[in-house]
Amino acid sequence: MTTARTYQEFVSTLRAEGHDQADIDAAIGSLIDSGITYADEDELYLTEDEVGVIRDQLANSPIPEG
């Protein structure tokens, strides 16, 4: 069985890993645009596989200079 967690749970995990909120939102938005579906209209649940895709996108996104 694949575990599904809420958007907020994964955002907290990804933020703890050092990812920027805007990058996380963009990656999740990209996943939604590509056709991700979810059962609960009020809450987005993501599987470990979906978060793996997001992690890959975050790992491959350019690091802002600053």
C-alpha positions, 0 to 999 in steps of 0.5 A: 500500500502506498502511503498518502500524506497531506500537502502540508505534511510534505511541505513541512518535510521538504522545508526541513530538507532545505527546499524553498516554499516557492519552489515547492509550490511551483513543483506541486503546481507543475504536478497538478498541471500535468494531470495529478488527481486527488480524491478530496477536493478540500485537501491535496494528498500526495503519495510517496511516488508523487513526492519523489517526482517533486523532489526530482524537480527540486533537485534539478531546479536552478539554485538562485544566486544571492 
